[in-house]
């Protein structure tokens, strides 16, 4: 995060406690891990070296845990680990895993997938910390997911429209539209929590048209929750189109308006030098090339 307060918050500790942990680690290593003379805060040269070694050690520990648990059957079962935000876990991942399993069956008859579905920030963190082999995520040119191109390789799988939806009324028209909200009646909005990546997508979508009056009546970082409440007719929700298309017998309708934007769907992996130390590196390389669009 390049910020002690934010890092402490993410680790669910106070900033002083977090700082003491860093200082204790520095004392044990005998060097400074943080360049405190720079802004924003960054790792020192020694810190960068230790970070890479720590990620490798954590990965070895995870593999050791899998072996002693018997989940890998001493290499008989091949595992592909995927970090993904919640929305994609519900909408696109089930089809992708089904198609990947079929494509890779000749090379890995016993194949298992481990899915880590989280909010966008934690999904990226899980991947960069070595907890997963692939990261599938959204990306927008206004809110890019910035990863070091010397460490990570990116492939665009497609695009995702981010649109406003309302429940369909008995007359076949949406329960809500933007007309009253332009004339002074608030539009009830089911929103993403402010810390969620898709909240920023909603802000960008709203900038695409004239201002209107709206009232946020519910907030969450779970798109499935917003979709369910929208289907109950409680308000309008901005959602990735695939989240609605994946639902059977949905009662939701897209609202015609300028308030929309488009995101990329990206697949990310480590560069070749880093992948060589990963278990199943050959299988992971095939999965990269065979990944469905």
C-alpha positions, -999 to +999 in steps of 0.1 A: +000+000+000+030+023+005+013+036+036+016+024+072-019+033+082-035+015+052-013-015+057-022-017+094-059-014+086-057-043+061-039-065+087-066-055+113-041-040+138-034-005+150-006+015+133+017+014+163+013-023+166+020-028+129+051-005+131+064-025+161+061-057+140+081-042+112+107-030+136+109-064+153+114-080+119+141-055+110+159-061+143+158-099+137+172-095+101+197-068+111+188-044+083+161-018+075+133-031+053+116+002+048+130+033+031+116+059+055+132+088+037+111+083+006+075+093+000+053+075-006+068+048+017+086+020-001+108-010+006+145-006+008+169-025-014+172-051+013+134-051+018+129-059-019+153-089-016+136-102+016+101-097+001+110-120-029+125-146-005+095-144+019+071-151-010+091-181-020+091-194+016+054-190+020+048-208-013+070-237-001+050-238+032+017-240+013+030-268-009+042-287+022+008-283+038-009-297+007+014-327+007+009-336+043-028-331+040-028-355+011-046-331-012-020-335-039-016-372-035+021-367-039+017-351-073-010-374-087-036-346-086-026-314-104-039-282-089-045-248-105-051-219-081-071-189-092-077-156-075-107-138-087-131-110-075-166-121-063-185-110-094-164-130-119-165-160-096-203-162-101-205-151-137-176-163-158-154-187-138-179-217-138-179-219-176-141-213-178-133-240-154-156-265-172-139-257-205-104-257-191-110-291-174-120-306-208-091-289-227-065-301-201-079-336-195-055-353-219-025-337-200-039-339-165-066-366-160-067-357-122-071-320-122-083-298-093-091-261-092-087-240-060-107-207-063-100-177-040-130-154-044-125-120-027-129-083-032-107-069-059-079-056-036-076-089-017-077-110-049-048-090-063-030-092-029-035-130-028-020-134-062+010-111-057+017-128-024+020-162-041-013-176-030-025-183-065-012-192-099-035-169-119-053-137-113-085-130-132-097-094-127-113-063-142-093-034-154-103+001-165-081+027-181-093+052-155-086+027-126-058+004-138-046-025-118-009-016-118+014-046-116+051-046-126+053-057-162+088-072-155+072-095-130+037-102-144+023-110-179-012-099-189-037-113-214-071-096-222-099-122-222-126-098-233-147-069-221-174-064-196-202-037-198-211-021-166-247-010-168-277+002-147-305-024-141-340-024-126-366-050-120-391-055-147-427-043-139-459-061-147-463-038-178-430-051-192-413-018-184-387-012-157-400-002-123-375+026-122-360+049-148-341+082-149-369+105-160-383+114-125-348+118-111-340+145-136-371+164-125-364+163-088-376+129-075-347+108-061-338+075-078-333+048-052-299+033-058-284+000-046-246+008-045-213-009-041-194+000-009-170+029-013-139+007-009-151-017-037-135-015-071-169-015-088-179+015-068-154+035-088-168+020-120-202+033-110-187+068-104-172+067-139-205+055-154-223+084-138-199+109-153-211+098-187-244+117-185-260+148-169-263+149-131-296+136-115-310+132-081-304+099-064-306+083-029-283+054-019-305+031+001-281+001+004-244-005+001-223-037-001-192-050-019-211-082-032-226-079-066-248-110-060-264-092-031-271-061-051-285-082-079-308-100-055-321-067-040-325-052-074-347-082-084-368-076-054-376-042-069-359-021-042-340+002-065-316+005-094-282-012-094-251-008-116-238-043-123-215-061-147-236-074-176-224-110-172-236-110-136-272-106-149-268-127-181-256-157-160-288-157-139-316-179-151-352-164-154-339-130-142-365-102-138-339-075-144-339-051-173-311-029-185-320+008-183-314+028-215-291+056-205-257+071-211-247+060-176-225+031-184-188+021-190-168-008-202-141-028-184-115-052-196-114-088-182-078-098-177-058-129-170-025-124-152+004-147-145+040-144-134+067-140-160+086-171-171+115-168-146+091-168-117+070-196-131+098-220-133+098-225-095+060-231-095+047-267-092+030-278-124+046-251-144+041-269-177+004-275-169+000-238-159+016-227-192-009-249-211-038-234-191-026-199-200-027-207-237-060-227-236-079-203-213-114-197-228-124-162-240 
